[in-house]
Amino acid sequence: MTNQESAGLGQQDNRTPIAKVVLVGHCGFDQGSISRAVAAALPGVAIESTYNTAGLTQHTRPDSLLLINRVLDGRFVTASGIDLIAELANADSPPLMMLISNFPESQAQAVQAGALQGFGKSELGHPQTVKKLQALT
């Protein structure tokens, strides 16, 4: 099984490995803890944050992983991370996306909308979360 298969991407998916992780709509405190966890799991991968639709547009590339907050903090076209995932999933070359939420029902909705299985803030640094992230590189 390839890294992308173990991340839930499937055998036929020929995506480019991620070059950048973008934290979308997280408050300052969460942005710091998520950044540290991602940096530990993916040394050398660029980490950026965005708090608005214009900033998100420049990061929406096939080699980006968007870690999207369930309730977006900032200025987006919607306050719902799940709605944002559904919108971005319709792009010609959508980025990889994961929802950051501790709620299993929200995770299921995000996957149905087009995201990979994400993780909650309570799972930062857990071995399973590290494996999910490393499988995308």
C-alpha positions in Angstrom: 0.0 0.0 0.0 1.3 3.4 -1.0 1.4 6.4 1.4 -1.4 8.0 -0.6 -3.5 4.9 -0.4 -3.1 4.7 3.4 -4.3 8.3 3.5 -7.5 7.4 1.7 -6.6 8.7 -1.7 -7.0 5.4 -3.6 -4.8 3.6 -6.1 -5.8 5.6 -9.1 -5.1 9.0 -7.6 -1.8 10.5 -9.0 -1.7 13.6 -6.8 1.5 15.5 -6.3 2.9 15.1 -2.7 2.1 18.1 -0.6 4.6 20.9 -0.6 2.7 23.2 1.7 0.2 23.0 4.6 -2.2 25.9 4.9 -4.2 26.4 8.1 -7.5 27.8 7.1 -9.7 29.8 9.5 -8.1 28.9 12.9 -7.8 31.3 15.8 -4.3 32.4 16.9 -4.0 30.0 19.8 -5.1 27.0 17.7 -3.0 28.1 14.8 0.1 27.9 17.0 -0.6 24.5 18.3 -1.6 23.0 15.0 1.5 24.6 13.3 3.8 23.0 15.9 2.2 19.6 15.5 2.4 19.8 11.7 6.0 21.0 11.8 6.9 18.0 14.0 5.1 15.5 11.7 6.3 17.1 8.4 9.8 18.7 8.9 10.7 20.9 6.0 7.1 21.4 4.7 6.1 25.0 4.5 3.2 26.0 6.8 1.1 29.1 6.2 -2.2 30.5 7.5 -5.0 32.3 5.9 -8.0 34.1 7.4 -9.9 35.2 4.3 -11.1 34.1 0.9 -8.5 36.1 -1.0 -5.7 34.5 0.9 -7.2 31.1 0.4 -7.3 31.5 -3.3 -3.5 31.8 -3.6 -3.0 28.6 -1.6 -5.6 26.5 -3.4 -3.2 24.3 -5.4 -3.0 20.5 -6.0 0.2 20.4 -3.9 -1.3 22.1 -0.9 -3.0 20.5 2.1 -5.6 22.7 3.6 -6.3 22.0 7.3 -9.7 23.6 7.6 -11.4 24.6 10.8 -15.0 23.4 11.4 -16.1 27.0 12.2 -14.0 29.4 10.2 -12.4 32.3 12.0 -11.9 35.2 9.6 -13.5 36.5 6.4 -14.7 33.7 4.2 -17.7 33.3 2.0 -19.1 31.0 4.6 -18.6 30.3 8.3 -18.7 26.6 7.8 -15.5 24.6 7.1 -17.6 21.8 5.7 -19.4 24.1 3.2 -16.0 25.5 2.2 -14.7 22.0 1.6 -17.7 21.2 -0.6 -17.1 24.4 -2.6 -13.3 23.7 -3.1 -13.9 20.1 -4.0 -15.6 21.2 -7.1 -12.5 22.8 -8.6 -10.7 21.3 -11.6 -7.7 20.5 -9.5 -8.8 20.7 -5.9 -6.3 20.7 -3.1 -6.1 18.0 -0.5 -8.3 19.0 2.5 -8.8 17.8 6.0 -11.3 19.1 8.5 -9.9 19.9 12.0 -12.7 19.0 14.4 -13.2 16.7 17.4 -16.8 15.9 16.3 -17.1 12.5 14.4 -20.3 13.6 12.6 -18.5 16.7 11.3 -15.6 14.6 10.1 -18.1 12.3 8.2 -19.7 15.3 6.6 -16.4 16.7 5.5 -15.3 13.4 3.9 -18.7 13.2 2.1 -18.1 16.8 0.9 -14.7 15.9 -0.5 -12.1 16.0 2.2 -9.7 13.3 3.4 -10.4 12.0 6.9 -9.2 14.7 9.2 -8.5 14.9 12.9 -9.4 16.8 16.0 -7.4 19.3 18.0 -7.4 16.8 20.8 -5.5 14.4 18.5 -2.6 16.8 17.7 0.7 14.9 18.0 -0.9 11.5 18.3 0.8 8.8 16.3 -2.3 8.2 14.1 -2.4 11.9 13.2 1.3 11.9 12.4 0.8 8.9 10.1 -2.1 10.6 8.3 0.0 13.7 7.6 3.1 11.8 6.6 1.2 9.6 4.2 0.6 12.7 2.0 4.3 13.5 1.4 
